[in-house]
Amino acid sequence: MTALNSHKSDTLFDRAKSVIPGGVNSPVRAYKSVGRNPLFITKASGSKIWDADGNAFIDYVGSWGPMILGHAHHRVIEAIRKAALDGTSYGAPTEYEVRMAELICKIFPSIDMVRMVNSGTEATMSAVRLARAFTGREKIIKFEGCYHGHGDAFLIKAGSGAMTFSVPDSPGVPAGVAEGTLTATFNDLASVQALLDKHRNSVAAVIVEPVVGNMGCIPPETGFLQGLQSACTKAGTLLIFDEVMTGFRVALGGAQELYGIKPDLTTLGKIIGGGLPVGAYGGRRDIMEMVAPQGPMYQAGTLSGNPLAMVAGLETLSAIMDDPKFYSRLEAKAARLTSGLQKVIDALWLPLKQNRVGSMFTLFFAKQPVRDYATAAASDREKFGIFFREMLERGIALAPSQFEAGFVSIAHSDEDIDKTIEAARQSLAMIYR
């Protein structure tokens, strides 16, 4: 096998490091955890991406989730092109954002009103602020290993002392902010109830990725989300579903449709922008009416509801909804991939585990089933790094971290998937020979 030529990417990375912290504009792009320099991408189409050296890869990153139709879908590109001819930003309301809001409210029964923002981080920050304003309480509960953007309140880690104190997970996060964030264990209702009991009448919201994607794909166990909703209702605490990743991904109506839950607030992003920067938060009318200018909770954004992002998202959702079998076809593609990988794992007697919900998946280098942060963290990161590099050499682009979900798009062909399975067989056989 010929070694991957990455001379141009390496040169670009050297240039970038002198003018961009770490040479990248988001930490995971640095590839540090997988032991190599990042690839610089020049174009993408369908299921594939190409780097600066002309190497082609079957892509399972999908820009971290939004490319559910595949890259550069002709309908989305044409919609963006036509909208751009009329201008790229007005700083004023447009019909596009009204149509997007109407569509979201129609698809998500839990959402009566929605506010557009520019990123998932903005959406979660705003939703938490709104929850605090609505309840008059200050504390929030998040789950260890769940990522809700880089807002100060979310950059909190939890060790063995999770029930008694919180510690800032990044320099620059004030201790006072950390004290307002309590951390529970995903798939463990008792850990949530203990915090609600200890901080009675003080917890404004519980925020959760209903299907975790940021410590790898981890599904909720039976009854967990229902129990979470019940505990929140009893405590007078709002339940926030962070569906930035899962919204329109695991089902048209997101994880809340899949699991039959109506959260009080929901955050969205990724797919509703068709690959352009976007975010949104919405929920019950009585809560959302507190948002300025209708109510006193202030939140604003110059580029919120950007017309290009709105048309890209509208066309993406339109393409999905035009195909009544879209999600069943997507499910079949993802099932083909993970069932093929499982056959490889079983044939080679490997200590590996897989999780999948819809078109989100993760192959864990773990001996035990992965259900929370502790079991995810027990994965063999060194072996994953070798696997990542071997797959890249064979033309397969995975997320450069053991703790990120992969994404299957409707553009992935059976040939793509079968090639991926064979590449995995060769890579794993080399690692465990």
Secondary structure, DSSP 4 states (H G I P E B T S, - for coil): -PPP--HHHHHHHHHHHTTSGGGSSSGGGG-GGGTSPPPPEEEEEBTEEEETT--EEEESSGGGTT-TT-BT-HHHHHHHHHHHTT-S--SS--HHHHHHHHHHHHH-TT-SEEEEESSHHHHHHHHHHHHHHHHS--EEEEETT----S-GGG-EE--TTTTT--EESSTT--HHHHHTEEEE-TT-HHHHHHHHHHTTTTEEEEEE-SSB-TTS-BPPPTTHHHHHHHHHHHHT-EEEEE-TTTBTTTBTTHHHHHHT---SEEEEEGGGGTTSS-EEEEE-HHHHTTBTTTSSB----TTTT-HHHHHHHHHHHHHHHT-TTHHHHHHHHHHHHHHHHHHHHHHHT---EEEEETTEEEEE--SS---SHHHHHTS-HHHHHHHHHHHHHTTEE--SSTTS-EE--TT--HHHHHHHHHHHHHHHHHHT-
